[in-house]
Amino acid sequence: MRGVRRRLLVLAPVVVVLLLGELHAHLVGHYAFTGNRRFAWTAGYILVTELAVYLSGVLDDQRAVASALWASFGAAAGGAAMISLAQLALGSLLLPREVVGGAALLLFPINGIVTLSALRSQRRGGGMDRVLAVLGPDEAASLGDDLRRVAERPAEVVEVLPVDRVLAAGALAGGHLVDAATDREATVVVLGREAQADEVVVAQAAVLHGRGMRIRTLAVFYDEWLGKLPVSDLERVSLMFDIQELHAPGYARMKRAVDLAAGAVGLVATLMVAPAVWVVDRLANPGPLFFRQVRVGKGGRPFTMYKFRTMPVGDTETEWTQVADARLRPFGAFLRRVHLDELPQSVNILRGELSLVGPRPEQPHYVDELTEKIPFYDIRHLVQPGVTGWAQVKFHYGASVGDALEKLQYEFFYLRHQGPVLDARIVARTVKSMMRAQGR
């Protein structure tokens, strides 16, 4: 259901814009619709509208009617606004107003109907996977909380069974797991570490698998539904996968080329923004323009990272950063919300100390503490740290060792799936966060 909704929202701008363009060409303007610059602008309108669909968040699972309507409006009006500004800037008003305005007027109710229908279905439990899990106490305690955070695929836990309850049935061809999955109308059965090792549990899961039900280990479920690695599997699978940056030279070269291009663009943007930031800093946040801090990079090597300063002189950023840090002044908070404070890191990218995408580098004393407390923490230093990363788009700033452990689970997911597609997803989500001022 979720996939159908997304396909409808992505396909709607293509159909609506092309249909209105064709109608205007034949009924109003009496010109050839294709093979001219006007058609090129029509294609551009479709592209910017698709961008607005993504940035508005209308493709995400909405939690309230108001947010669903705002996202629907942003998806429809955003494309119209962007293409209108582009035409004005280039002095080429070839795309008819009837097409631009008409598409926005049609797409808003289409987006609204699809999104509100999905919200209604979600509240009734439709479109969500129903998860029956056979887990140990520690595994069960975290699964529900993890699903209530930002999941990659919507799901709800309908029941958690301890292994001994499944074993009590004692039958290989059926048993309590089969009955519970049927009664609860489960769509996915998840097996924890202890359950995977027991032949009775596995045999009952096999019966369900033969009936068409999806069976997942806890690690695979976390990977597919949550985009992270469960804590219980950090030690077991921490070395059992290839890391593209290490094992695929072609990807590493391509990643560096992308970094150089992004660093060059970022440096130009830094030089353009720096005077305005300096002027406002003189009034709102007196002190040096740049903030320098030692971080740990690839191979455990320290380097100096650059940012626009967001805190008053005298306040150090060596403590854990909070989601709403009291040390931030209003202007500094604004820089963080729109991620402008990160622009000077383009220098670090060009120097080869940072990548555009990768695990976020930490301060040396935190690395020492976390390496001692968290298994295999230093594996994150096998790859180049990044300006943005999977943990950054999935989780808030780390404010404790517990938060660092949470982020590490997302970073291990990134290491396992590192590649151009995931990098592009991370960059796109970061841009969306910037456009919606969701940085912290």
C-alpha positions in Angstrom: 0.0 0.0 0.0 2.8 2.4 0.9 4.5 1.7 -2.4 1.3 2.3 -4.4 0.8 5.6 -2.6 4.4 6.7 -3.4 4.1 5.7 -7.1 0.8 7.7 -7.4 2.4 10.8 -5.9 5.4 10.6 -8.1 3.4 9.8 -11.3 0.8 12.5 -10.8 3.0 15.5 -11.7 4.1 13.7 -15.0 0.5 13.0 -16.0 -1.0 16.3 -15.0 1.7 18.6 -16.5 1.9 16.7 -19.8 -1.9 16.6 -20.1 -2.3 20.3 -19.4 0.6 21.1 -21.8 -1.0 19.0 -24.6 -4.5 20.6 -24.0 -3.0 24.1 -24.0 -1.0 23.5 -27.2 -4.0 22.2 -29.2 -7.0 24.1 -27.7 -5.5 27.5 -26.7 -2.1 28.2 -28.3 -2.5 26.1 -31.5 1.2 25.1 -31.6 3.1 21.9 -31.7 3.5 20.5 -28.2 6.8 18.6 -28.7 10.0 19.4 -30.5 10.5 23.0 -29.2 11.8 24.9 -26.3 8.3 25.1 -24.7 8.3 21.3 -24.3 11.8 21.5 -22.7 10.4 23.9 -20.1 7.5 21.5 -19.6 10.0 18.7 -18.9 11.8 21.1 -16.5 8.5 21.8 -14.7 8.0 18.1 -14.2 11.5 17.7 -12.7 11.2 20.6 -10.2 7.7 19.4 -9.2 9.2 16.0 -8.5 11.8 17.7 -6.4 9.1 19.6 -4.5 7.3 16.3 -3.9 10.4 14.9 -2.3 11.4 18.0 -0.3 7.9 18.6 1.0 7.9 15.3 2.8 4.6 14.2 1.2 6.2 10.8 0.4 6.8 10.3 4.2 4.3 8.7 6.5 2.2 11.6 8.0 1.1 11.6 11.6 -1.6 14.3 11.5 -4.1 15.8 9.1 -2.5 19.3 9.3 0.9 18.0 8.4 -0.5 15.9 5.5 -2.3 19.0 4.0 0.8 21.2 4.4 3.0 18.6 2.7 0.4 18.2 -0.1 0.3 22.0 -0.6 4.1 22.2 -0.6 4.4 19.5 -3.1 2.0 21.2 -5.5 2.9 24.8 -5.0 6.7 24.3 -4.6 7.1 23.2 -8.2 5.1 26.1 -9.6 7.1 28.6 -7.5 10.4 27.2 -8.6 9.6 27.1 -12.3 8.1 30.6 -12.2 11.3 32.0 -10.5 13.5 30.2 -13.0 11.5 31.7 -16.0 11.7 35.1 -14.5 15.4 34.8 -13.8 16.2 33.6 -17.3 13.6 36.0 -19.0 12.0 33.1 -20.8 8.3 32.9 -20.1 7.6 30.1 -22.5 5.6 27.9 -20.1 2.0 29.1 -20.1 0.6 30.3 -16.8 -2.5 28.1 -17.4 -0.2 25.0 -17.3 1.8 26.2 -14.2 -1.1 27.4 -12.2 -3.5 24.7 -13.4 -1.1 21.9 -12.5 -0.6 23.3 -9.0 -4.4 23.6 -8.5 -4.9 20.0 -9.7 -2.0 18.4 -7.8 -3.0 19.8 -4.4 -6.3 17.9 -4.1 -4.7 14.8 -5.7 -1.8 14.9 -3.2 -4.3 15.6 -0.4 -6.6 12.8 -1.2 -3.8 10.2 -1.5 -2.0 11.4 1.6 -5.1 11.6 3.8 -6.3 8.2 2.6 -2.9 6.8 3.6 -3.2 8.5 7.0 -6.6 7.0 7.5 -5.4 3.6 6.5 -2.5 3.9 8.8 -4.7 4.8 11.8 -6.8 1.7 11.1 -3.6 -0.4 10.9 -3.8 -0.8 7.1 -0.5 -0.6 5.1 1.5 -1.4 8.2 3.3 -4.7 8.7 2.1 -6.7 11.7 5.1 -8.1 13.5 5.1 -11.2 15.6 8.5 -11.5 17.3 10.2 -14.4 19.2 12.8 -12.6 21.3 14.8 -12.5 24.4 14.0 -9.9 27.1 16.8 -7.5 26.0 15.8 -7.7 22.4 12.1 -7.2 23.1 12.7 -4.1 25.2 14.3 -2.2 22.3 12.3 -3.3 19.3 9.1 -1.4 20.1 10.9 1.8 20.8 12.9 1.5 17.6 9.8 1.0 15.5 8.2 4.2 17.0 11.1 6.2 15.7 11.6 7.1 12.1 11.4 3.7 10.4 12.1 3.0 6.8 9.0 0.9 6.5 5.9 1.2 8.8 5.3 -1.7 11.1 3.8 -2.4 14.5 4.6 -5.2 17.0 1.4 -7.2 17.6 2.9 -9.7 20.0 6.3 -10.6 21.5 6.7 -14.3 22.5 9.5 -15.5 24.7 11.2 -18.6 23.3 10.0 -20.9 26.2 6.4 -20.2 25.3 7.0 -21.4 21.7 8.9 -24.5 23.0 6.0 -25.3 25.4 3.9 -26.5 22.4 6.6 -29.0 21.5 5.3 -29.8 18.1 7.5 -29.5 15.0 4.6 -29.4 12.4 2.7 -26.7 14.2 2.6 -25.2 17.7 2.1 -22.0 19.6 4.0 -19.8 17.1 1.8 -20.9 14.2 -1.4 -20.4 16.2 -0.2 -16.9 17.5 0.8 -15.7 14.0 -2.6 -16.8 12.7 -4.6 -15.3 15.5 -2.8 -12.0 15.4 -2.9 -11.8 11.6 0.8 -11.3 11.5 2.5 -10.5 8.2 6.1 -10.8 9.4 7.7 -13.1 12.0 11.0 -12.0 13.5 13.4 -14.4 15.3 15.9 -13.3 17.8 19.3 -14.9 18.5 18.0 -17.6 20.8 15.0 -18.4 18.6 17.2 -18.8 15.5 19.3 -21.5 17.4 16.3 -23.6 18.4 15.1 -26.2 15.9 11.5 -26.3 17.3 11.1 -22.5 16.8 12.7 -22.7 13.3 10.5 -25.6 12.3 7.3 -23.7 13.3 8.7 -20.6 11.4 9.2 -22.9 8.4 5.5 -23.9 8.5 4.5 -20.2 8.4 7.0 -19.5 5.6 5.4 -22.2 3.6 2.0 -20.4 4.0 3.5 -17.3 2.5 4.4 -15.4 5.7 7.7 -13.4 5.7 10.3 -14.7 8.2 13.2 -12.5 9.2 16.1 -12.7 11.7 16.2 -9.8 14.0 19.3 -8.4 12.3 17.7 -8.6 8.8 14.5 -7.0 10.1 16.4 -4.1 11.6 18.3 -3.7 8.3 15.2 -3.7 6.1 12.6 -2.0 8.3 14.8 0.4 10.4 18.0 1.0 8.5 20.2 0.1 11.4 22.0 -2.9 13.0 20.6 -4.1 16.3 22.9 -3.8 19.4 22.8 -7.5 20.0 24.5 -8.1 16.6 27.2 -5.5 16.8 29.8 -8.0 17.9 28.7 -10.9 15.8 28.6 -9.3 12.3 30.9 -6.4 12.7 33.5 -7.8 10.4 31.4 -10.1 8.2 30.8 -7.7 5.3 32.7 -5.8 2.6 33.1 -2.1 3.0 33.0 -0.5 -0.5 35.4 2.2 0.3 38.0 -0.4 1.2 37.1 -3.3 -1.1 35.9 -1.5 -4.3 38.6 0.8 -5.7 36.3 2.1 -8.4 33.7 3.3 -5.8 36.5 4.9 -3.8 37.8 6.8 -6.8 34.3 7.9 -7.8 33.5 9.0 -4.2 36.7 11.1 -4.1 35.8 12.8 -7.4 32.3 13.7 -6.1 34.0 15.0 -2.9 36.3 17.3 -4.9 33.4 18.7 -6.9 31.3 19.2 -3.7 34.2 20.7 -1.9 34.9 23.2 -4.7 31.2 24.2 -4.8 31.2 24.5 -1.0 34.3 26.6 -1.0 32.7 29.1 -3.4 29.5 29.1 -1.2 31.6 29.7 1.9 33.4 32.7 0.4 30.0 34.1 -0.7 28.3 33.6 2.7 31.2 34.5 5.0 31.0 38.3 4.7 27.3 38.2 5.7 27.9 35.8 8.6 30.8 38.0 9.8 28.6 41.2 9.7 25.8 39.6 11.7 28.3 38.0 14.1 29.6 41.5 14.9 26.2 42.3 16.3 24.6 39.1 17.4 27.5 36.8 18.4 30.8 38.7 18.7 34.0 36.8 18.3 36.0 34.9 15.6 34.2 34.0 12.4 35.4 30.4 12.4 35.4 27.6 15.0 38.2 25.1 14.9 38.2 21.8 16.7 40.3 18.6 16.6 38.4 15.5 15.4 39.4 11.9 14.7 39.5 11.0 11.0 40.2 7.9 8.9 42.6 5.5 10.5 42.3 7.3 13.8 44.3 10.3 12.6 43.4 13.6 14.2 42.6 16.7 12.0 41.3 20.2 12.6 37.8 20.7 11.4 36.4 24.1 10.5 32.9 25.5 11.0 31.2 28.9 11.3 31.1 29.6 15.0 27.6 29.2 16.5 28.4 29.7 20.3 29.6 32.7 22.2 33.4 33.1 22.8 34.2 31.3 26.1 31.6 28.5 25.6 33.4 25.4 24.4 31.8 22.9 22.1 33.7 20.0 23.8 30.7 18.9 25.8 28.0 16.6 24.3 25.8 18.7 22.0 22.2 18.8 22.9 19.2 18.9 20.5 18.3 22.3 21.9 21.6 23.5 23.3 21.2 26.4 25.8 24.7 27.7 24.7 23.4 28.6 21.3 22.5 32.2 20.4 19.6 32.8 18.0 21.8 33.5 15.1 24.0 30.4 15.9 20.8 28.3 16.2 19.7 29.5 12.8 23.0 28.6 11.2 22.7 25.1 12.6 19.0 24.7 11.5 19.9 25.4 7.9 23.4 23.7 8.2 25.2 26.8 7.0 27.7 26.4 9.9 29.0 23.3 8.1 30.0 25.2 4.9 33.7 25.8 5.9 34.2 22.0 6.1 34.5 22.2 2.3 38.2 23.0 3.1 38.5 19.7 5.0 36.9 17.9 2.0 39.4 19.4 -0.4 42.3 18.5 1.9 41.1 14.9 2.0 40.2 14.9 5.7 36.5 14.7 5.2 34.1 13.2 2.7 30.7 14.5 1.7 29.1 11.4 3.2 30.4 9.2 6.0 30.3 8.7 9.7 30.5 12.0 11.6 33.9 12.5 13.2 34.1 12.8 16.9 36.5 14.5 19.3 39.5 12.5 20.5 38.5 12.3 24.1 35.0 11.0 23.1 36.6 8.5 20.8 38.8 7.1 23.6 35.8 6.9 25.9 33.5 5.3 23.4 36.1 2.8 22.1 36.5 1.6 25.7 32.8 1.2 26.3 31.3 0.2 22.9 32.4 -3.0 21.1 34.1 -2.4 17.7 33.5 1.3 17.9 36.8 2.0 16.1 35.6 0.2 12.9 33.9 3.4 11.9 37.4 4.9 11.4 38.1 2.4 8.5 36.3 4.9 6.2 36.6 8.6 5.6 34.3 10.6 8.0 31.7 12.8 6.4 30.0 16.2 6.6 26.7 14.3 6.7 25.9 10.6 7.2 23.2 8.0 7.7 23.2 8.5 11.4 22.8 12.2 11.0 19.6 11.9 8.9 18.2 9.1 11.0 19.1 10.3 14.6 19.6 13.5 16.5 22.9 14.8 17.9 24.6 12.4 20.3 24.2 13.7 23.9 25.5 10.6 25.8 27.3 7.3 25.5 23.8 5.7 24.9 23.2 8.0 22.0 26.6 7.2 20.6 25.7 3.5 20.7 22.4 4.3 18.9 24.2 6.2 16.2 26.8 3.4 15.8 24.0 1.0 14.8 23.1 3.3 11.9 26.8 3.8 11.0 27.2 0.0 10.8 24.2 -0.1 8.4 26.0 2.6 6.3 29.3 0.6 6.3 27.4 -2.6 5.2 25.5 -0.8 2.4 27.9 1.9 1.4 27.6 2.8 -2.3 26.5 5.5 -4.7 22.7 4.8 -4.2 22.9 5.1 -0.4 25.2 8.1 -0.6 22.7 9.8 -2.9 19.8 9.0 -0.5 21.8 10.6 2.4 22.6 13.7 0.4 18.9 14.1 -0.7 17.7 13.7 2.9 20.2 16.2 4.1 19.0 18.7 1.4 15.5 18.1 2.6 16.5 18.8 6.2 18.2 22.0 5.1 15.2 23.2 3.1 12.9 22.5 6.1 15.4 24.0 8.6 15.5 20.8 10.6 19.2 20.9 11.5 20.3 21.0 15.2 
